[in-house]
Amino acid sequence: MKIAIISRNPKLYSTRRMAEEIVAKGHEVHVIDPLLCYMTIASQRPTIHYKGEELTEFDAIIPRIGASITFYGTAVVRQFEMMNVYSINESVAISRSRDKLRSLQLLARKGIGLPVTGFAHSTKYTKDLITLVGGAPLVIKLLEGTQGIGVVLAETGKAAESVIEAFRGLKANILVQEFIKEAGGADLRCFVIGDKVVAAMKRQGGEGEFRSNLHRGGNASIAKLTPEERLTAVRAAKIMGLNVAGVDLLRSNHGPVIMEVNSSPGLEGIEKATAKNVAGMIIDFIEKQAKPGKTKTRGKG
Ligand code: ADP
Protein backbone atom coordinates (compact mmCIF):
# COMPACT_ATOMS: atom_id res chain seq x y z
CA MET A 1 0.00 0.00 0.00
CA LYS A 2 1.01 3.61 -0.46
CA ILE A 3 0.18 5.53 2.71
CA ALA A 4 0.57 9.24 3.47
CA ILE A 5 0.89 10.69 6.95
CA ILE A 6 -0.43 14.25 6.79
CA SER A 7 1.84 15.88 9.35
CA ARG A 8 3.84 19.09 9.57
CA ASN A 9 6.80 17.42 11.22
CA PRO A 10 8.28 14.01 10.30
CA LYS A 11 10.44 14.10 13.43
CA LEU A 12 7.53 14.01 15.90
CA TYR A 13 7.42 10.76 17.88
CA SER A 14 3.90 9.85 16.65
CA THR A 15 4.71 10.51 12.99
CA ARG A 16 8.01 8.65 13.23
CA ARG A 17 6.46 5.61 14.91
CA MET A 18 3.68 5.28 12.36
CA ALA A 19 6.14 5.72 9.47
CA GLU A 20 8.34 2.96 10.98
CA GLU A 21 5.40 0.58 11.28
CA ILE A 22 4.21 1.29 7.73
CA VAL A 23 7.65 0.36 6.40
CA ALA A 24 7.96 -2.65 8.73
CA LYS A 25 4.72 -4.02 7.31
CA GLY A 26 6.04 -3.74 3.75
CA HIS A 27 4.22 -0.59 2.63
CA GLU A 28 5.38 2.72 1.21
CA VAL A 29 5.17 5.85 3.40
CA HIS A 30 5.18 9.54 2.55
CA VAL A 31 5.07 12.27 5.19
CA ILE A 32 3.26 15.23 3.68
CA ASP A 33 3.14 18.72 5.18
CA PRO A 34 -0.47 19.86 4.67
CA LEU A 35 0.54 23.53 4.55
CA LEU A 36 2.72 22.83 1.49
CA CYS A 37 -0.11 21.12 -0.41
CA TYR A 38 -1.99 23.04 -3.07
CA MET A 39 -5.09 21.89 -4.81
CA THR A 40 -7.33 22.30 -7.79
CA ILE A 41 -11.04 22.09 -7.19
CA ALA A 42 -12.94 20.92 -10.23
CA SER A 43 -15.97 18.70 -10.53
CA GLN A 44 -14.36 16.03 -12.67
CA ARG A 45 -10.86 15.54 -11.34
CA PRO A 46 -9.80 17.14 -8.07
CA THR A 47 -6.00 17.11 -7.62
CA ILE A 48 -3.45 17.74 -4.88
CA HIS A 49 0.05 18.95 -5.62
CA TYR A 50 3.07 18.95 -3.35
CA LYS A 51 6.48 20.44 -3.97
CA GLY A 52 5.81 20.61 -7.73
CA GLU A 53 4.45 17.06 -8.11
CA GLU A 54 0.91 15.75 -8.28
CA LEU A 55 0.02 13.34 -5.47
CA THR A 56 -1.49 10.22 -6.99
CA GLU A 57 -2.23 6.57 -6.23
CA PHE A 58 -2.39 6.81 -2.46
CA ASP A 59 -4.36 4.00 -0.83
CA ALA A 60 -4.79 5.69 2.53
CA ILE A 61 -3.93 8.77 4.54
CA ILE A 62 -3.41 9.28 8.26
CA PRO A 63 -4.27 12.88 9.13
CA ARG A 64 -2.31 14.38 12.03
CA ILE A 65 -3.70 17.88 11.87
CA GLY A 66 -2.57 20.23 14.65
CA ALA A 67 -5.25 22.40 16.28
CA SER A 68 -3.68 25.60 14.93
CA ILE A 69 -4.05 24.48 11.29
CA THR A 70 -7.45 22.79 11.48
CA PHE A 71 -8.98 24.94 8.73
CA TYR A 72 -6.43 24.31 5.98
CA GLY A 73 -5.52 20.84 7.22
CA THR A 74 -9.08 19.54 7.04
CA ALA A 75 -9.44 21.06 3.54
CA VAL A 76 -6.45 18.95 2.43
CA VAL A 77 -7.96 15.82 4.01
CA ARG A 78 -11.30 16.59 2.33
CA GLN A 79 -9.54 16.86 -1.03
CA PHE A 80 -8.04 13.36 -0.58
CA GLU A 81 -11.54 12.10 0.28
CA MET A 82 -12.90 13.69 -2.92
CA MET A 83 -10.17 11.78 -4.77
CA ASN A 84 -11.53 8.56 -3.24
CA VAL A 85 -8.54 8.03 -0.96
CA TYR A 86 -9.32 6.33 2.38
CA SER A 87 -8.69 8.57 5.40
CA ILE A 88 -8.48 6.82 8.77
CA ASN A 89 -10.19 9.85 10.34
CA GLU A 90 -12.46 11.78 8.02
CA SER A 91 -12.33 15.57 7.66
CA VAL A 92 -15.86 16.05 8.98
CA ALA A 93 -15.08 14.07 12.14
CA ILE A 94 -11.86 16.02 12.72
CA SER A 95 -13.65 19.39 12.41
CA ARG A 96 -16.42 18.16 14.69
CA SER A 97 -14.03 17.05 17.43
CA ARG A 98 -12.15 20.38 17.28
CA ASP A 99 -15.24 22.30 18.30
CA LYS A 100 -15.58 21.70 22.06
CA LEU A 101 -19.16 22.92 22.39
CA ARG A 102 -20.35 21.03 19.34
CA SER A 103 -18.65 17.86 20.61
CA LEU A 104 -20.23 18.14 24.06
CA GLN A 105 -23.65 18.77 22.51
CA LEU A 106 -23.32 15.70 20.26
CA LEU A 107 -22.21 13.50 23.14
CA ALA A 108 -24.97 14.79 25.43
CA ARG A 109 -27.58 14.08 22.77
CA LYS A 110 -26.52 10.43 22.74
CA GLY A 111 -26.63 10.14 26.52
CA ILE A 112 -22.87 9.99 27.19
CA GLY A 113 -21.87 10.98 30.74
CA LEU A 114 -20.49 14.53 30.95
CA PRO A 115 -19.73 16.95 33.76
CA VAL A 116 -22.60 19.45 34.04
CA THR A 117 -21.43 22.16 31.66
CA GLY A 118 -22.61 25.68 30.87
CA PHE A 119 -21.61 28.35 28.40
CA ALA A 120 -22.74 31.84 27.56
CA HIS A 121 -21.79 34.65 25.26
CA SER A 122 -22.68 37.51 27.54
CA THR A 123 -21.44 38.06 31.12
CA LYS A 124 -24.73 39.70 32.06
CA TYR A 125 -26.12 36.56 33.71
CA THR A 126 -22.89 35.02 34.97
CA LYS A 127 -24.29 34.49 38.50
CA ASP A 128 -27.25 32.58 37.13
CA LEU A 129 -25.00 30.43 34.91
CA ILE A 130 -22.84 29.56 37.94
CA THR A 131 -25.95 28.52 39.86
CA LEU A 132 -27.17 26.44 36.92
CA VAL A 133 -24.00 24.33 36.88
CA GLY A 134 -24.26 23.75 40.63
CA GLY A 135 -22.20 26.65 42.05
CA ALA A 136 -18.59 26.72 43.24
CA PRO A 137 -16.19 25.03 43.21
CA LEU A 138 -16.22 24.92 39.45
CA VAL A 139 -13.89 24.68 36.52
CA ILE A 140 -13.63 27.43 33.91
CA LYS A 141 -12.04 26.59 30.56
CA LEU A 142 -10.92 28.54 27.56
CA LEU A 143 -12.46 26.85 24.52
CA GLU A 144 -9.25 27.32 22.58
CA GLY A 145 -6.94 26.04 25.34
CA THR A 146 -4.78 22.91 25.09
CA GLN A 147 -2.48 21.08 27.48
CA GLY A 148 -4.36 22.37 30.48
CA ILE A 149 -3.56 26.03 29.78
CA GLY A 150 -6.63 28.13 30.45
CA VAL A 151 -8.24 25.54 32.74
CA VAL A 152 -8.94 27.22 36.08
CA LEU A 153 -10.47 25.93 39.30
CA ALA A 154 -12.57 28.59 41.04
CA GLU A 155 -13.15 27.67 44.69
CA THR A 156 -15.84 30.28 45.40
CA GLY A 157 -18.69 31.86 43.47
CA LYS A 158 -16.96 35.24 43.70
CA ALA A 159 -13.73 33.87 42.26
CA ALA A 160 -15.68 32.18 39.48
CA GLU A 161 -17.42 35.41 38.58
CA SER A 162 -14.15 37.34 38.45
CA VAL A 163 -12.41 34.75 36.27
CA ILE A 164 -15.36 34.51 33.88
CA GLU A 165 -15.54 38.28 33.55
CA ALA A 166 -11.78 38.56 33.02
CA PHE A 167 -11.78 35.91 30.27
CA ARG A 168 -14.83 37.39 28.60
CA GLY A 169 -13.27 40.87 28.85
CA LEU A 170 -10.44 39.49 26.73
CA LYS A 171 -13.06 38.21 24.25
CA ALA A 172 -12.12 34.61 25.03
CA ASN A 173 -14.75 31.88 24.61
CA ILE A 174 -15.20 29.81 27.74
CA LEU A 175 -17.23 27.07 29.29
CA VAL A 176 -17.94 26.46 32.96
CA GLN A 177 -18.11 23.00 34.36
CA GLU A 178 -18.98 21.10 37.50
CA PHE A 179 -15.72 20.27 39.34
CA ILE A 180 -15.27 16.49 39.55
CA LYS A 181 -13.40 16.53 42.86
CA GLU A 182 -13.51 12.77 43.34
CA ALA A 183 -11.34 12.31 40.20
CA GLY A 184 -8.49 13.34 42.54
CA GLY A 185 -6.47 15.15 39.88
CA ALA A 186 -6.38 12.07 37.64
CA ASP A 187 -7.89 11.29 34.27
CA LEU A 188 -7.94 8.29 31.94
CA ARG A 189 -6.70 8.48 28.36
CA CYS A 190 -8.38 5.71 26.37
CA PHE A 191 -6.84 5.06 22.98
CA VAL A 192 -9.58 3.87 20.66
CA ILE A 193 -9.03 2.17 17.30
CA GLY A 194 -12.21 1.09 15.50
CA ASP A 195 -14.52 -0.38 18.11
CA LYS A 196 -11.88 -1.21 20.74
CA VAL A 197 -9.90 0.54 23.44
CA VAL A 198 -6.44 -0.80 22.52
CA ALA A 199 -4.52 0.92 25.34
CA ALA A 200 -5.35 3.03 28.36
CA MET A 201 -3.34 5.08 30.81
CA LYS A 202 -4.07 6.96 33.97
CA ARG A 203 -2.56 10.42 34.20
CA GLN A 204 -2.12 11.84 37.68
CA GLY A 205 -1.47 15.52 38.26
CA GLY A 206 1.45 16.65 40.40
CA GLU A 207 1.03 17.37 44.13
CA GLY A 208 -1.75 19.92 44.72
CA GLU A 209 -2.65 20.07 41.01
CA PHE A 210 -6.15 19.20 39.79
CA ARG A 211 -5.05 19.07 36.14
CA SER A 212 -3.55 15.77 35.07
CA ASN A 213 -1.79 17.02 31.91
CA LEU A 214 1.66 15.51 31.44
CA HIS A 215 2.84 18.93 30.25
CA ARG A 216 1.87 20.28 33.69
CA GLY A 217 4.05 17.77 35.54
CA GLY A 218 1.60 14.86 35.69
CA ASN A 219 2.74 11.27 35.40
CA ALA A 220 1.26 8.35 33.49
CA SER A 221 0.81 4.67 34.21
CA ILE A 222 -1.07 1.80 32.58
CA ALA A 223 -4.76 1.75 33.55
CA LYS A 224 -7.26 -1.04 33.90
CA LEU A 225 -10.64 0.14 32.69
CA THR A 226 -14.06 -1.04 33.81
CA PRO A 227 -16.39 -2.37 31.09
CA GLU A 228 -18.48 0.82 31.48
CA GLU A 229 -15.41 3.00 30.88
CA ARG A 230 -14.47 1.00 27.78
CA LEU A 231 -17.97 1.23 26.40
CA THR A 232 -18.16 4.98 27.06
CA ALA A 233 -14.83 5.60 25.29
CA VAL A 234 -15.77 3.51 22.25
CA ARG A 235 -19.21 5.10 22.01
CA ALA A 236 -17.76 8.62 22.29
CA ALA A 237 -15.31 7.97 19.43
CA LYS A 238 -18.12 6.51 17.34
CA ILE A 239 -20.43 9.47 17.97
CA MET A 240 -17.69 11.82 16.80
CA GLY A 241 -17.16 9.59 13.74
CA LEU A 242 -13.49 8.94 14.57
CA ASN A 243 -11.81 5.57 13.87
CA VAL A 244 -8.77 6.63 15.88
CA ALA A 245 -9.34 8.75 18.96
CA GLY A 246 -7.89 9.62 22.33
CA VAL A 247 -10.86 9.76 24.68
CA ASP A 248 -10.22 11.47 28.03
CA LEU A 249 -12.47 10.38 30.91
CA LEU A 250 -12.77 11.33 34.56
CA ARG A 251 -13.96 8.86 37.19
CA SER A 252 -16.90 10.60 38.83
CA ASN A 253 -19.43 9.52 41.49
CA HIS A 254 -21.94 9.21 38.69
CA GLY A 255 -19.78 7.01 36.44
CA PRO A 256 -17.29 7.92 33.72
CA VAL A 257 -17.61 11.45 32.33
CA ILE A 258 -15.99 12.65 29.12
CA MET A 259 -13.54 15.53 29.08
CA GLU A 260 -12.53 15.49 25.46
CA VAL A 261 -12.29 13.35 22.32
CA ASN A 262 -9.02 13.99 20.51
CA SER A 263 -8.67 13.25 16.78
CA SER A 264 -4.84 13.25 16.71
CA PRO A 265 -3.93 11.53 19.97
CA GLY A 266 -0.21 11.41 20.72
CA LEU A 267 1.53 8.04 20.73
CA GLU A 268 4.54 8.71 22.92
CA GLY A 269 2.80 8.86 26.31
CA ILE A 270 0.51 5.91 25.68
CA GLU A 271 3.15 3.61 24.11
CA LYS A 272 5.61 4.33 26.91
CA ALA A 273 3.06 3.96 29.73
CA THR A 274 1.51 0.75 28.39
CA ALA A 275 4.44 -0.80 26.43
CA LYS A 276 1.99 -1.47 23.59
CA ASN A 277 2.65 -1.06 19.88
CA VAL A 278 -0.22 1.35 19.26
CA ALA A 279 1.31 2.65 16.00
CA GLY A 280 1.37 -0.93 14.66
CA MET A 281 -2.29 -1.40 15.58
CA ILE A 282 -3.23 1.75 13.63
CA ILE A 283 -1.53 0.35 10.51
CA ASP A 284 -3.21 -3.07 11.04
CA PHE A 285 -6.56 -1.26 11.08
CA ILE A 286 -5.74 0.54 7.82
CA GLU A 287 -4.73 -2.75 6.19
CA LYS A 288 -8.16 -4.16 7.04
CA GLN A 289 -10.26 -1.10 6.27
CA ALA A 290 -8.68 0.93 3.48
CA LYS A 291 -10.41 0.50 0.17
CA PRO A 292 -11.15 3.09 -2.47
CA GLY A 293 -14.61 4.54 -1.99
CA LYS A 294 -14.76 3.47 1.67
CA THR A 295 -14.92 7.06 2.84
CA LYS A 296 -18.40 7.57 4.23
CA THR A 297 -18.87 11.28 3.85
CA ARG A 298 -16.35 12.10 1.10
CA GLY A 299 -16.00 15.41 2.88
CA LYS A 300 -19.70 16.21 2.75
CA GLY A 301 -21.60 17.60 5.69
P1 ADP B 1 -6.94 20.50 27.91
O1 ADP B 1 -7.71 20.11 26.69
O2 ADP B 1 -6.31 21.85 27.83
O3 ADP B 1 -6.02 19.41 28.39
P2 ADP B 1 -8.95 19.64 29.77
O4 ADP B 1 -10.36 20.08 29.63
O5 ADP B 1 -8.63 18.26 29.33
O6 ADP B 1 -8.03 20.71 29.04
O7 ADP B 1 -8.52 19.84 31.27
C1 ADP B 1 -7.19 19.58 31.73
C2 ADP B 1 -7.22 18.70 32.96
O8 ADP B 1 -7.89 19.36 34.05
C3 ADP B 1 -8.02 17.40 32.76
O9 ADP B 1 -7.22 16.40 32.17
C4 ADP B 1 -8.46 17.08 34.18
O10 ADP B 1 -7.43 16.42 34.88
C5 ADP B 1 -8.68 18.44 34.79
N1 ADP B 1 -10.10 18.83 34.67
C6 ADP B 1 -10.67 19.42 33.61
N2 ADP B 1 -12.00 19.61 33.80
C7 ADP B 1 -12.28 19.11 35.02
C8 ADP B 1 -13.48 19.00 35.80
N3 ADP B 1 -14.66 19.46 35.34
N4 ADP B 1 -13.39 18.43 37.01
C9 ADP B 1 -12.20 17.97 37.48
N5 ADP B 1 -11.05 18.04 36.81
C10 ADP B 1 -11.07 18.61 35.59
Residues whose N, C-alpha, C, O or C-beta is under 5 A from the ligand:
A	BS01	ADP	P115 V139 G145 T146 Q147 G148 I149 V151 Q177 E178 F179 I180 G185 A186 D187 F210 R211 S212 N213 M259
